[in-house]
Amino acid sequence: MINQIRADFYRQRRSIGMLILLIATMALGIVTTWRKSTMGITTGGEEYAHKLSEIEGQSWTIRTGLQAGVASASSLIYFYIAVFVIVIGAEYSQHTLKNTLTSGISRIQFILGKYVTILTDIILLTLCYFVAILLTGLALGRKPGAGWGILCKDVAVMTLLVSFCISVIISLGIILLILTKSLVIPAVVIVIWPMLIGLVELTAKWQWLKYLDFVGFGEQIILNTLKADQAWIYAGVSAGVVLVAIFGSALIISKQEI
């Protein structure tokens, strides 16, 4: 599995797509900070919406920019679909899956290795996103809004939470890719997931769907608009989805003809 992860990172270092993705991710952070705006879709509820309006109404500091960056995190999914395609989608589009699986790696190691690679990529890209926000605010001469120790802690917590929550949606894409052997279906599902959950919840009035708003979960935790008992449910559902996706994908692929 370690060799597979190394091979994936080696391939990414030689990929112009990853460089373009890095530039686009940092550009999003710069633009949202420069324009004092937020982007993205979430089903965070009234308390979250009120908190966001409160943040946007404040005098814009570097910390305000970081908080607004969290509120725009769902937009990152539209970029990170490229990570999914490059890391695991390429195995299907380039027909190299058989070579990988016959090289001595087990099915579960293959899926787990791909998820670890994707999660690592997302963490590094998201870190660059928040660092771009911080540096842009600094370049514009804005006040810190908090001590630098707190700002660094904010960046670390925001990066890890946002990255994990986005990776949950990506894990759904992995199992759909294994199941359908098509890049189109998982790519579409990953891209529309936040909007789809919000739309269905609003239309059908199914309150339990909010626990599937994985990006919204991360945003609400960071902005402190989620009660502790609700947070545990969100966390349990998110972790459960990742485990089901990884082990389910390994089981499905073991039954397929390579």
Contacts in CASP RR format, 6 or more apart in sequence:
PFRMAT RR
TARGET T0000
AUTHOR 0000-0000-0000
METHOD contacts of the structure
MODEL  1
MINQIRADFYRQRRSIGMLILLIATMALGIVTTWRKSTMGITTGGEEYAH
KLSEIEGQSWTIRTGLQAGVASASSLIYFYIAVFVIVIGAEYSQHTLKNT
LTSGISRIQFILGKYVTILTDIILLTLCYFVAILLTGLALGRKPGAGWGI
LCKDVAVMTLLVSFCISVIISLGIILLILTKSLVIPAVVIVIWPMLIGLV
ELTAKWQWLKYLDFVGFGEQIILNTLKADQAWIYAGVSAGVVLVAIFGSA
LIISKQEI
1 105 0 8 1.000
1 109 0 8 1.000
1 110 0 8 1.000
1 112 0 8 1.000
1 113 0 8 1.000
3 105 0 8 1.000
4 100 0 8 1.000
4 105 0 8 1.000
4 109 0 8 1.000
4 110 0 8 1.000
4 113 0 8 1.000
4 114 0 8 1.000
5 113 0 8 1.000
5 116 0 8 1.000
5 117 0 8 1.000
8 87 0 8 1.000
8 114 0 8 1.000
8 117 0 8 1.000
9 117 0 8 1.000
11 86 0 8 1.000
11 90 0 8 1.000
12 18 0 8 1.000
12 86 0 8 1.000
12 87 0 8 1.000
12 121 0 8 1.000
15 86 0 8 1.000
17 82 0 8 1.000
17 86 0 8 1.000
18 82 0 8 1.000
18 83 0 8 1.000
18 86 0 8 1.000
18 121 0 8 1.000
21 79 0 8 1.000
21 80 0 8 1.000
21 82 0 8 1.000
21 83 0 8 1.000
21 125 0 8 1.000
22 125 0 8 1.000
22 128 0 8 1.000
24 79 0 8 1.000
25 76 0 8 1.000
25 79 0 8 1.000
25 125 0 8 1.000
25 126 0 8 1.000
25 128 0 8 1.000
25 129 0 8 1.000
25 132 0 8 1.000
26 128 0 8 1.000
26 129 0 8 1.000
26 132 0 8 1.000
27 132 0 8 1.000
28 39 0 8 1.000
28 72 0 8 1.000
28 75 0 8 1.000
28 76 0 8 1.000
28 79 0 8 1.000
28 129 0 8 1.000
29 69 0 8 1.000
29 72 0 8 1.000
29 129 0 8 1.000
29 132 0 8 1.000
29 133 0 8 1.000
29 136 0 8 1.000
30 132 0 8 1.000
30 133 0 8 1.000
30 136 0 8 1.000
31 37 0 8 1.000
32 38 0 8 1.000
32 39 0 8 1.000
32 65 0 8 1.000
32 68 0 8 1.000
32 69 0 8 1.000
32 72 0 8 1.000
32 133 0 8 1.000
33 65 0 8 1.000
33 68 0 8 1.000
33 69 0 8 1.000
33 132 0 8 1.000
33 133 0 8 1.000
33 136 0 8 1.000
33 137 0 8 1.000
33 140 0 8 1.000
34 136 0 8 1.000
34 140 0 8 1.000
36 56 0 8 1.000
36 60 0 8 1.000
36 65 0 8 1.000
36 68 0 8 1.000
37 68 0 8 1.000
38 52 0 8 1.000
38 56 0 8 1.000
38 68 0 8 1.000
38 69 0 8 1.000
38 71 0 8 1.000
38 72 0 8 1.000
39 72 0 8 1.000
39 75 0 8 1.000
40 71 0 8 1.000
40 72 0 8 1.000
40 73 0 8 1.000
40 74 0 8 1.000
40 75 0 8 1.000
40 194 0 8 1.000
41 74 0 8 1.000
41 194 0 8 1.000
41 195 0 8 1.000
41 198 0 8 1.000
42 48 0 8 1.000
42 71 0 8 1.000
42 74 0 8 1.000
42 194 0 8 1.000
42 213 0 8 1.000
42 215 0 8 1.000
42 216 0 8 1.000
42 219 0 8 1.000
43 194 0 8 1.000
43 197 0 8 1.000
43 198 0 8 1.000
43 201 0 8 1.000
43 202 0 8 1.000
43 209 0 8 1.000
43 210 0 8 1.000
43 213 0 8 1.000
43 216 0 8 1.000
44 210 0 8 1.000
44 213 0 8 1.000
44 216 0 8 1.000
44 219 0 8 1.000
44 220 0 8 1.000
44 225 0 8 1.000
45 210 0 8 1.000
47 225 0 8 1.000
48 216 0 8 1.000
48 219 0 8 1.000
48 220 0 8 1.000
48 223 0 8 1.000
48 225 0 8 1.000
51 223 0 8 1.000
51 224 0 8 1.000
51 225 0 8 1.000
52 71 0 8 1.000
52 223 0 8 1.000
55 64 0 8 1.000
55 67 0 8 1.000
55 68 0 8 1.000
55 71 0 8 1.000
55 223 0 8 1.000
56 68 0 8 1.000
58 64 0 8 1.000
59 143 0 8 1.000
60 142 0 8 1.000
61 142 0 8 1.000
61 143 0 8 1.000
61 144 0 8 1.000
61 145 0 8 1.000
61 146 0 8 1.000
62 133 0 8 1.000
62 134 0 8 1.000
62 137 0 8 1.000
62 138 0 8 1.000
62 142 0 8 1.000
62 143 0 8 1.000
62 144 0 8 1.000
62 145 0 8 1.000
62 151 0 8 1.000
63 144 0 8 1.000
63 145 0 8 1.000
63 146 0 8 1.000
63 150 0 8 1.000
63 151 0 8 1.000
63 154 0 8 1.000
64 145 0 8 1.000
65 133 0 8 1.000
65 137 0 8 1.000
66 130 0 8 1.000
66 133 0 8 1.000
66 134 0 8 1.000
66 151 0 8 1.000
66 154 0 8 1.000
66 155 0 8 1.000
66 158 0 8 1.000
67 222 0 8 1.000
67 223 0 8 1.000
69 129 0 8 1.000
69 130 0 8 1.000
69 133 0 8 1.000
69 158 0 8 1.000
70 158 0 8 1.000
70 162 0 8 1.000
70 218 0 8 1.000
70 219 0 8 1.000
70 222 0 8 1.000
70 223 0 8 1.000
71 219 0 8 1.000
71 223 0 8 1.000
73 126 0 8 1.000
73 162 0 8 1.000
73 165 0 8 1.000
73 166 0 8 1.000
73 215 0 8 1.000
73 218 0 8 1.000
73 219 0 8 1.000
74 194 0 8 1.000
74 215 0 8 1.000
74 216 0 8 1.000
74 219 0 8 1.000
76 125 0 8 1.000
76 126 0 8 1.000
76 129 0 8 1.000
76 162 0 8 1.000
76 166 0 8 1.000
77 166 0 8 1.000
77 169 0 8 1.000
77 190 0 8 1.000
77 191 0 8 1.000
77 193 0 8 1.000
77 194 0 8 1.000
77 215 0 8 1.000
78 191 0 8 1.000
79 125 0 8 1.000
80 121 0 8 1.000
80 122 0 8 1.000
80 125 0 8 1.000
80 166 0 8 1.000
80 170 0 8 1.000
81 187 0 8 1.000
81 190 0 8 1.000
81 191 0 8 1.000
83 118 0 8 1.000
83 121 0 8 1.000
83 122 0 8 1.000
83 125 0 8 1.000
83 170 0 8 1.000
84 118 0 8 1.000
84 170 0 8 1.000
84 173 0 8 1.000
84 174 0 8 1.000
84 186 0 8 1.000
84 187 0 8 1.000
84 190 0 8 1.000
85 93 0 8 1.000
85 183 0 8 1.000
85 187 0 8 1.000
87 114 0 8 1.000
87 117 0 8 1.000
87 118 0 8 1.000
87 121 0 8 1.000
88 114 0 8 1.000
88 118 0 8 1.000
88 174 0 8 1.000
88 177 0 8 1.000
89 177 0 8 1.000
89 183 0 8 1.000
90 96 0 8 1.000
91 97 0 8 1.000
91 100 0 8 1.000
92 177 0 8 1.000
92 181 0 8 1.000
92 183 0 8 1.000
93 183 0 8 1.000
97 258 0 8 1.000
98 258 0 8 1.000
100 110 0 8 1.000
101 107 0 8 1.000
101 110 0 8 1.000
101 253 0 8 1.000
101 258 0 8 1.000
102 258 0 8 1.000
106 250 0 8 1.000
107 250 0 8 1.000
107 251 0 8 1.000
107 253 0 8 1.000
107 254 0 8 1.000
108 246 0 8 1.000
108 247 0 8 1.000
108 250 0 8 1.000
110 250 0 8 1.000
110 253 0 8 1.000
111 174 0 8 1.000
111 178 0 8 1.000
111 246 0 8 1.000
111 249 0 8 1.000
111 250 0 8 1.000
111 253 0 8 1.000
112 246 0 8 1.000
112 250 0 8 1.000
114 174 0 8 1.000
115 167 0 8 1.000
115 170 0 8 1.000
115 171 0 8 1.000
115 174 0 8 1.000
115 242 0 8 1.000
115 245 0 8 1.000
115 246 0 8 1.000
118 167 0 8 1.000
118 170 0 8 1.000
119 163 0 8 1.000
119 164 0 8 1.000
119 167 0 8 1.000
122 163 0 8 1.000
122 166 0 8 1.000
122 167 0 8 1.000
122 170 0 8 1.000
123 159 0 8 1.000
123 160 0 8 1.000
123 163 0 8 1.000
126 158 0 8 1.000
126 159 0 8 1.000
126 162 0 8 1.000
126 163 0 8 1.000
126 166 0 8 1.000
127 155 0 8 1.000
127 159 0 8 1.000
130 155 0 8 1.000
130 158 0 8 1.000
130 159 0 8 1.000
131 155 0 8 1.000
134 151 0 8 1.000
134 155 0 8 1.000
144 151 0 8 1.000
145 151 0 8 1.000
146 154 0 8 1.000
157 222 0 8 1.000
158 222 0 8 1.000
161 218 0 8 1.000
161 221 0 8 1.000
161 222 0 8 1.000
162 215 0 8 1.000
162 218 0 8 1.000
162 219 0 8 1.000
162 222 0 8 1.000
164 238 0 8 1.000
165 214 0 8 1.000
165 215 0 8 1.000
165 216 0 8 1.000
165 217 0 8 1.000
165 218 0 8 1.000
165 238 0 8 1.000
166 214 0 8 1.000
166 215 0 8 1.000
167 242 0 8 1.000
168 214 0 8 1.000
168 238 0 8 1.000
168 241 0 8 1.000
168 242 0 8 1.000
169 190 0 8 1.000
169 193 0 8 1.000
169 194 0 8 1.000
169 214 0 8 1.000
169 215 0 8 1.000
170 190 0 8 1.000
171 241 0 8 1.000
171 242 0 8 1.000
171 245 0 8 1.000
171 246 0 8 1.000
172 186 0 8 1.000
172 189 0 8 1.000
172 190 0 8 1.000
172 193 0 8 1.000
172 241 0 8 1.000
172 245 0 8 1.000
173 186 0 8 1.000
173 187 0 8 1.000
173 189 0 8 1.000
173 190 0 8 1.000
173 245 0 8 1.000
174 186 0 8 1.000
174 245 0 8 1.000
174 246 0 8 1.000
174 249 0 8 1.000
175 244 0 8 1.000
175 245 0 8 1.000
175 248 0 8 1.000
175 249 0 8 1.000
175 252 0 8 1.000
176 185 0 8 1.000
176 186 0 8 1.000
176 189 0 8 1.000
177 183 0 8 1.000
177 185 0 8 1.000
177 186 0 8 1.000
178 249 0 8 1.000
178 252 0 8 1.000
178 253 0 8 1.000
178 256 0 8 1.000
179 252 0 8 1.000
180 186 0 8 1.000
193 214 0 8 1.000
194 213 0 8 1.000
194 215 0 8 1.000
194 216 0 8 1.000
197 209 0 8 1.000
197 210 0 8 1.000
197 212 0 8 1.000
197 213 0 8 1.000
198 209 0 8 1.000
198 213 0 8 1.000
200 206 0 8 1.000
200 209 0 8 1.000
201 207 0 8 1.000
201 209 0 8 1.000
201 210 0 8 1.000
201 213 0 8 1.000
211 217 0 8 1.000
211 233 0 8 1.000
211 234 0 8 1.000
211 237 0 8 1.000
212 237 0 8 1.000
214 238 0 8 1.000
214 241 0 8 1.000
217 226 0 8 1.000
217 231 0 8 1.000
217 234 0 8 1.000
217 235 0 8 1.000
217 238 0 8 1.000
218 234 0 8 1.000
220 226 0 8 1.000
221 231 0 8 1.000
221 234 0 8 1.000
226 234 0 8 1.000
END
